[in-house]
Amino acid sequence: MAKTVLIVEDDNNIADLLRLYLEKEGYEVSIAPDGLKGVKQFREVQPALVLLDVMLPGMDGWSVCRTIRAESKTPIIMLTAKSETEDKVQGLKAGADDYITKPFEMKEVLARIEAVLRRSGIEPEKASRKLVFDKLVIDMDAFELTVDGKKIPTPPKEMELLYHLASTPNRVYTRNQLLDEVWGFDYFGDTRTVDVHVKRLREKLEGVSDQWELKTVWSVGYKFEVAGR
């Protein structure tokens, strides 16, 4: 059974980004937009772990942390834009298990979640990250791309981009969304970076199958189009 992570975060963009990555890793996700709702949802959902923002409306993250800790040993990771040592100390004194400063990379968040769960005696469940289409296998567990039965050497970022697009067939992503969600929350590169990676992927994939296509949506971005879906 998938483990549930409760995200208590008032920034919808950050909450949605966290949800997207966690669900791809096999977690179930519950989101609360403020501290009071966070405590309420914690009691209702009984999550395996809480990602908790510090600056929240109504009831700040430190108060939420103390409230949860008074009734449960559930692991808590604090998320905040504050980086001062005293803020980190305050969070840890309130009962937090770890502390991540914004902006952050999703790989770091996922690694810390897994580490905190292991320390708490809760082994994280890893969902298989392997997608199979006609003449195409995208295996992120092995970081291998197989096209028409042949393994094609592919750089990690190209693999991540293709997997991200193919995970949600027919969904259109803007270049800025792909920069945020594939390159990371704190990446400030040019959107042409996405175009270059898509061009390289097309060189590997074009003409292989009529069942799917890495497609440009003009003036918007890109999608992995699958016939019949």
Buried (B, 14 or more C-beta within 10 A) or exposed (E): EBBBBBBBBBBEEBBBBBBBBBBBBBBBBBBBBBBBBBBEBBEEBEBBBBBBBBBBEBBBBBBBBEBBBEEBEBBBBBBBEBEEEEBBEBBBEBBBBBBBBBEBBBEBBBEBBBBBBEEBEBEBEEEEBEBEBEBBBBBBEEBBBBBEEEEBEBEEEBBBBBBBBBBEBEEBBBBEBBBBBBBBBEEEEEEEBBBEBBEBBBEBBEEBBEBBBBBBEEEEBBBBBBEEE
